[in-house]
Amino acid sequence: MKNAFLEMPDKNGYFGEYGGQIIPPPLIDIMNEINDAYEQVIQTASFQEELQQLYTDYVGRPSPVYFAKRLSEKQGGARIFLKREDLNHTGAHKINHCLGEALLAKYMGKTKVLAETGAGQHGVALATACALVGIECEIHMGEVDMVKEHPNVTRMKILGCNLVPVTRGTKTLKDAVDSAFEEYLKDPVNYIYAIGSVVGPHPFPKIVRDFQSIVGKEAREQFLARENKLPDVLVACVGGGCNAIGLFTAFLDDDAVKMIGVEPAGKGLDTAEHAATLTLGTKGAIHGFECYTIQDKEGNPLPVYSIASGLDYPGVGPQHCYLKDIKRVVYETIDDKECLDAFMQLSRLEGIIPALESAHAVAHAMKIAKDMSSEETILVNLSGRGDKDADFVANYLSL
């Protein structure tokens, strides 16, 4: 079956009314060059063969689909399955698009790859990919996140990237994006900005979606082979939105499959300390594209918060905005307390320590499972492992 959603974005980079290139005219030419190079290289057998070989022999794909039996029994109701992206080399889904971006940079003759990181998983994956292909890598990371995600900071340094601490603003993900993009603007001809999610100006939401779509392609085949049917519900956390789009894309034409994106409610939707962009945001522009944003009356991004450093972004991928508007995907929220409970439950019932980002999705799956029948199934994208969060959670909960 042809996936109609893969026809998007349009030639101007829009998913419905979201996306585009809200950037200075000289940068539009640069972005279009990246798009042209991508469309050319992605069609070549040599690029596809190299990428697929790396996915198999380097990343360890396909990642398995695992039935969380004890968690399911504890909750009652639907059976909960996990797409184990946490088992990938570097510990998360981020390596899927970072390998593609690093190979693209090499193909285009770029001298340096720039990026931001929040939880550090994108930074680690990109530093890994750049070490593999032999290209300079520079990662910008907020000071708050550097303290919180110290294990990933150490990993990035060992991998040889230039790690730039960001001290402005809230010292978190949004500020890291600003800092990295400013550095990119100094020499966009020789540098490439490897965006860490399905955000930013066209063509990046498309490029990252395409590389991440391997998650859903595998999951669809694996689930059909195992259960002889598709999952009833897909669940994935949403910050920028790449792990969710990675899972959802292969199922978008399957009308019987319900899809739920889970945003961080933080300390409560009735406070200012959340990052529920699709739930409470309004249409605006951030970092070169149009999307739902958390913004003030003048259209400036407001500070956001999540216990998960990879989710505290005041915007969201344009395809998610479109999918919300057409009601193909439902977006819900999970707060810090529910996230931490799921983190501990999965750890102690299944021996799987999830990333705090992924724990949001696990928490929502736990919440809805009890109201479903035992014949129904939920597939969660377990987008990353929680090594990076273990010390923080242990201290937070006084373990």
C-alpha positions as CSV (number, residue, x, y, z in Angstrom):
1,M,0.0,0.0,0.0
2,K,1.3,3.5,-0.9
3,N,1.7,5.7,2.2
4,A,0.0,9.0,1.1
5,F,1.7,10.8,4.0
6,L,5.2,10.2,2.4
7,E,4.1,12.5,-0.4
8,M,4.6,15.3,2.1
9,P,6.0,17.9,2.6
10,D,5.2,19.9,-0.5
11,K,7.9,21.5,-2.6
12,N,8.1,24.4,-0.2
13,G,8.5,22.1,2.8
14,Y,5.0,22.4,4.3
15,F,2.9,19.7,6.0
16,G,-0.4,21.4,5.5
17,E,0.2,24.9,7.0
18,Y,3.3,23.9,9.1
19,G,6.9,23.8,8.2
20,G,8.6,25.9,5.4
21,Q,11.7,27.9,5.5
22,I,11.3,31.0,7.7
23,I,14.9,32.0,7.3
24,P,16.9,34.8,5.6
25,P,16.9,34.6,1.7
26,P,20.6,33.6,1.5
27,L,20.0,30.6,3.7
28,I,17.1,29.4,1.6
29,D,19.6,28.7,-1.2
30,I,21.8,26.8,1.2
31,M,18.8,24.7,2.5
32,N,17.7,24.0,-1.1
33,E,21.3,22.8,-1.9
34,I,21.0,20.4,1.1
35,N,17.7,19.2,-0.2
36,D,18.9,18.6,-3.7
37,A,22.0,16.8,-2.4
38,Y,19.8,14.6,-0.2
39,E,17.3,13.8,-2.9
40,Q,20.2,12.8,-5.2
41,V,22.2,10.7,-2.8
42,I,19.2,8.9,-1.2
43,Q,18.4,7.4,-4.6
44,T,21.9,5.9,-5.1
45,A,22.4,2.2,-4.4
46,S,25.8,2.8,-2.9
47,F,24.4,5.2,-0.2
48,Q,21.5,2.9,0.6
49,E,23.8,-0.2,0.8
50,E,26.3,1.6,3.1
51,L,23.5,2.9,5.3
52,Q,21.8,-0.5,5.6
53,Q,25.1,-2.2,6.3
54,L,25.8,0.2,9.1
55,Y,22.3,-0.2,10.5
56,T,22.8,-4.0,10.6
57,D,26.5,-4.4,11.6
58,Y,27.1,-1.2,13.5
59,V,23.8,-0.2,15.1
60,G,22.5,-3.7,15.6
61,R,19.2,-3.4,13.7
62,P,16.6,-4.6,13.6
63,S,15.8,-3.7,17.2
64,P,13.5,-6.3,18.7
65,V,9.8,-6.0,19.7
66,Y,9.5,-7.2,23.3
67,F,6.4,-8.3,25.2
68,A,6.5,-6.7,28.6
69,K,4.7,-9.6,30.3
70,R,5.1,-8.6,34.0
71,L,4.3,-5.0,33.4
72,S,1.2,-6.0,31.4
73,E,0.1,-8.4,34.2
74,K,0.6,-5.7,36.8
75,Q,-1.5,-3.2,34.9
76,G,-4.2,-5.6,33.7
77,G,-6.0,-5.2,30.4
78,A,-4.1,-4.7,27.1
79,R,-0.7,-6.4,26.5
80,I,2.1,-3.9,26.3
81,F,4.9,-4.4,23.8
82,L,8.1,-2.3,23.5
83,K,10.1,-1.5,20.3
84,R,13.5,-1.7,21.8
85,E,15.4,1.3,20.3
86,D,17.2,1.5,23.7
87,L,19.3,-1.5,22.4
88,N,20.7,0.4,19.5
89,H,24.4,1.3,19.6
90,T,24.6,4.6,21.6
91,G,21.4,3.6,23.4
92,A,18.6,5.4,21.5
93,H,16.9,6.0,18.3
94,K,19.0,9.0,17.5
95,I,21.7,7.0,15.8
96,N,19.2,6.2,13.0
97,H,19.3,9.7,11.5
98,C,22.7,10.7,12.8
99,L,24.4,8.1,10.6
100,G,22.4,9.3,7.6
101,E,23.3,13.0,8.3
102,A,27.0,12.2,8.8
103,L,27.1,10.3,5.5
104,L,25.2,13.2,3.8
105,A,27.7,15.7,5.1
106,K,30.6,13.6,3.8
107,Y,29.0,13.2,0.4
108,M,28.5,17.0,0.2
109,G,32.2,17.7,1.2
110,K,31.3,19.5,4.4
111,T,34.2,20.1,6.9
112,K,32.2,20.3,10.1
113,V,28.9,19.0,11.5
114,L,27.1,21.1,14.0
115,A,24.3,20.2,16.3
116,E,22.4,20.8,19.5
117,T,21.6,18.3,22.2
118,G,19.3,18.2,25.2
119,A,19.5,14.8,26.9
120,G,22.7,14.2,25.1
121,Q,21.5,11.2,23.1
122,H,21.6,13.1,19.8
123,G,25.0,14.5,20.7
124,V,26.4,11.1,21.5
125,A,24.9,9.6,18.4
126,L,26.2,12.4,16.1
127,A,29.7,12.3,17.7
128,T,29.7,8.6,17.1
129,A,28.7,8.9,13.5
130,C,31.2,11.7,12.8
131,A,34.0,9.6,14.4
132,L,33.0,6.7,12.1
133,V,33.0,8.8,8.9
134,G,36.0,11.0,9.9
135,I,34.4,14.5,10.0
136,E,34.7,17.2,12.7
137,C,31.8,17.4,15.1
138,E,30.7,20.3,17.4
139,I,27.8,19.9,19.9
140,H,26.1,22.7,21.8
141,M,24.5,21.8,25.1
142,G,22.9,23.8,27.9
143,E,24.8,23.9,31.1
144,V,21.7,22.7,33.1
145,D,21.5,19.6,30.9
146,M,25.3,19.0,31.0
147,V,25.0,18.7,34.8
148,K,21.9,16.5,34.6
149,E,23.1,14.3,31.8
150,H,26.8,14.0,32.8
151,P,27.3,10.5,31.6
152,N,26.5,11.6,28.0
153,V,28.8,14.6,28.4
154,T,31.7,12.3,29.2
155,R,30.8,10.0,26.2
156,M,30.8,13.0,23.8
157,K,34.2,14.1,25.0
158,I,35.6,10.6,24.7
159,L,34.2,10.4,21.1
160,G,36.2,13.5,20.2
161,C,33.6,16.1,19.6
162,N,34.0,19.8,20.5
163,L,31.4,20.2,23.3
164,V,30.2,23.9,23.7
165,P,28.5,24.7,27.0
166,V,25.5,27.1,26.5
167,T,25.1,29.6,29.4
168,R,22.4,31.8,28.0
169,G,18.7,31.9,28.9
170,T,17.4,28.8,30.6
171,K,20.7,26.9,29.7
172,T,18.6,24.1,28.2
173,L,17.6,22.7,24.8
174,K,16.1,25.8,23.1
175,D,19.1,27.8,24.0
176,A,21.4,25.1,22.7
177,V,19.6,25.2,19.4
178,D,20.0,29.0,19.2
179,S,23.7,28.7,19.9
180,A,24.4,26.0,17.4
181,F,22.5,27.7,14.7
182,E,24.4,30.9,15.2
183,E,27.7,29.0,14.8
184,Y,26.3,27.4,11.7
185,L,25.5,30.8,10.2
186,K,29.2,31.7,10.4
187,D,30.0,29.4,7.5
188,P,26.9,27.5,6.1
189,V,28.9,26.7,2.9
190,N,31.4,24.5,4.7
191,Y,29.4,23.5,7.8
192,I,26.2,21.5,8.0
193,Y,23.7,21.7,10.8
194,A,22.6,18.1,11.7
195,I,19.3,18.9,13.4
196,G,18.4,16.4,16.1
197,S,14.7,16.0,15.5
198,V,11.9,16.5,12.8
199,V,12.2,20.3,13.3
200,G,13.9,23.3,11.7
201,P,13.7,24.7,8.2
202,H,12.9,22.4,5.2
203,P,14.4,19.9,4.3
204,F,15.4,18.8,7.9
205,P,11.9,17.6,9.1
206,K,11.7,15.4,5.9
207,I,15.3,14.1,6.1
208,V,15.1,13.1,9.8
209,R,11.6,11.5,9.3
210,D,12.9,9.5,6.4
211,F,15.9,8.1,8.3
212,Q,13.8,7.4,11.4
213,S,11.1,5.7,9.5
214,I,13.1,2.4,9.7
215,V,11.7,2.1,13.3
216,G,8.1,1.8,12.1
217,K,8.9,-0.3,9.0
218,E,10.6,-2.9,11.2
219,A,7.9,-2.8,13.9
220,R,5.1,-3.3,11.4
221,E,6.7,-6.4,9.9
222,Q,7.7,-7.8,13.3
223,F,4.3,-7.3,14.9
224,L,2.5,-8.9,12.0
225,A,4.9,-11.9,12.1
226,R,4.5,-12.2,15.9
227,E,0.8,-11.5,16.4
228,N,-0.7,-11.9,12.9
229,K,-2.2,-8.5,13.2
230,L,-1.2,-4.9,13.7
231,P,-1.0,-3.2,17.1
232,D,-4.3,-1.6,18.3
233,V,-2.4,1.4,19.7
234,L,1.0,3.0,19.1
235,V,2.5,5.2,21.8
236,A,5.6,7.4,21.7
237,C,6.9,10.5,23.5
238,V,7.0,13.8,21.7
239,G,9.4,16.7,22.2
240,G,10.6,17.7,18.8
241,G,9.0,14.4,17.7
242,C,11.5,12.3,15.7
243,N,11.0,9.0,17.6
244,A,7.2,9.3,17.3
245,I,7.3,10.0,13.6
246,G,9.8,7.2,13.2
247,L,7.3,4.7,14.6
248,F,4.1,6.3,13.3
249,T,5.0,6.8,9.6
250,A,4.7,3.2,8.5
251,F,1.2,2.9,10.1
252,L,-0.3,6.3,9.0
253,D,-2.5,4.6,6.3
254,D,-3.7,1.9,8.7
255,D,-6.9,3.6,9.9
256,A,-7.6,0.9,12.6
257,V,-4.3,1.7,14.4
258,K,-4.7,4.4,16.9
259,M,-1.7,6.6,17.5
260,I,-0.9,8.6,20.6
261,G,1.9,11.1,21.1
262,V,2.8,11.9,24.7
263,E,4.0,15.4,25.7
264,P,5.6,16.4,29.0
265,A,3.1,18.0,31.5
266,G,6.1,18.6,33.8
267,K,4.9,20.0,37.1
268,G,1.4,20.5,35.8
269,L,-0.5,22.0,32.9
270,D,-1.8,24.6,35.3
271,T,1.7,25.9,35.9
272,A,4.3,27.4,33.6
273,E,6.6,24.4,34.1
274,H,5.6,22.1,31.3
275,A,6.5,21.6,27.6
276,A,3.0,20.5,26.3
277,T,3.4,22.3,23.0
278,L,0.7,20.6,21.0
279,T,-1.7,20.6,24.0
280,L,-1.4,24.2,25.0
281,G,0.6,25.9,22.3
282,T,-0.5,28.2,19.4
283,K,0.7,28.5,15.8
284,G,3.9,30.5,15.5
285,A,7.4,30.2,14.2
286,I,10.6,29.0,15.8
287,H,14.1,28.0,14.5
288,G,13.1,28.5,10.8
289,F,9.7,26.8,10.6
290,E,6.1,27.2,11.5
291,C,4.5,25.0,14.1
292,Y,2.6,25.0,17.4
293,T,4.8,26.8,19.9
294,I,4.7,27.9,23.6
295,Q,5.0,31.6,23.1
296,D,4.2,35.0,24.5
297,K,1.8,37.6,22.9
298,E,4.6,38.9,20.8
299,G,5.4,35.5,19.4
300,N,8.6,34.9,21.3
301,P,9.2,31.4,22.6
302,L,8.6,31.1,26.4
303,P,10.7,29.0,28.7
304,V,9.5,25.4,29.0
305,Y,10.3,22.6,31.4
306,S,10.4,18.8,31.6
307,I,12.1,16.4,33.9
308,A,13.3,14.8,30.6
309,S,16.0,17.0,29.0
310,G,15.2,15.8,25.5
311,L,11.6,16.9,25.7
312,D,11.9,20.5,27.0
313,Y,11.5,22.3,23.6
314,P,9.0,25.1,23.0
315,G,8.2,23.9,19.4
316,V,7.3,20.6,17.7
317,G,7.8,19.0,14.3
318,P,5.5,20.4,11.6
319,Q,4.2,16.9,10.7
320,H,2.9,16.4,14.2
321,C,1.1,19.7,14.0
322,Y,-0.6,18.6,10.8
323,L,-1.4,15.1,12.2
324,K,-3.0,16.8,15.2
325,D,-5.1,19.1,13.1
326,I,-6.5,16.3,10.9
327,K,-7.0,14.2,14.1
328,R,-4.9,11.2,12.8
329,V,-2.8,11.3,16.0
330,V,-4.0,12.1,19.4
331,Y,-1.7,14.0,21.7
332,E,-1.8,13.5,25.5
333,T,0.3,14.5,28.4
334,I,2.2,12.8,31.3
335,D,3.6,14.7,34.3
336,D,6.9,14.2,36.1
337,K,5.4,12.1,38.9
338,E,3.8,9.7,36.4
339,C,7.0,9.6,34.4
340,L,9.1,8.7,37.4
341,D,6.6,6.0,38.4
342,A,6.8,4.4,35.0
343,F,10.6,4.7,35.1
344,M,10.7,2.7,38.3
345,Q,8.0,0.2,37.4
346,L,9.6,-0.8,34.1
347,S,13.0,-1.1,35.8
348,R,11.8,-3.3,38.6
349,L,9.2,-5.4,36.7
350,E,11.1,-6.0,33.5
351,G,14.8,-5.1,34.3
352,I,14.7,-2.4,31.6
353,I,15.8,1.1,32.7
354,P,14.2,3.5,30.3
355,A,15.2,7.1,29.3
356,L,13.1,9.6,31.1
357,E,11.8,10.7,27.7
358,S,10.7,7.2,26.9
359,A,9.2,6.8,30.4
360,H,6.5,9.3,29.4
361,A,5.3,7.0,26.7
362,V,5.5,3.9,29.0
363,A,3.5,5.9,31.6
364,H,0.7,6.6,29.2
365,A,0.6,3.0,28.0
366,M,0.2,1.9,31.6
367,K,-2.6,4.4,32.1
368,I,-4.7,3.3,29.1
369,A,-3.9,-0.5,29.2
370,K,-6.2,-1.1,32.2
371,D,-9.2,0.2,30.3
372,M,-8.6,-2.1,27.3
373,S,-9.2,-5.8,26.9
374,S,-6.6,-8.5,27.1
375,E,-7.1,-9.2,23.4
376,E,-5.9,-5.7,22.6
377,T,-2.2,-4.6,22.2
378,I,-0.2,-1.4,22.7
379,L,3.2,-0.9,21.1
380,V,5.4,1.7,22.8
381,N,8.5,3.1,21.1
382,L,11.1,2.7,23.9
383,S,13.2,5.3,22.3
384,G,16.2,5.2,24.7
385,R,17.8,3.7,27.7
386,G,18.1,5.4,31.0
387,D,21.9,5.0,31.8
388,K,22.1,8.8,31.4
389,D,19.3,9.4,33.9
390,A,20.0,6.8,36.5
391,D,22.1,9.0,38.8
392,F,19.7,11.9,38.5
393,V,16.7,9.7,39.3
394,A,18.4,8.0,42.2
395,N,19.2,11.4,43.7
396,Y,15.8,12.8,43.0
397,L,14.0,9.9,44.6
398,S,16.6,9.5,47.4
399,L,17.2,5.9,46.5
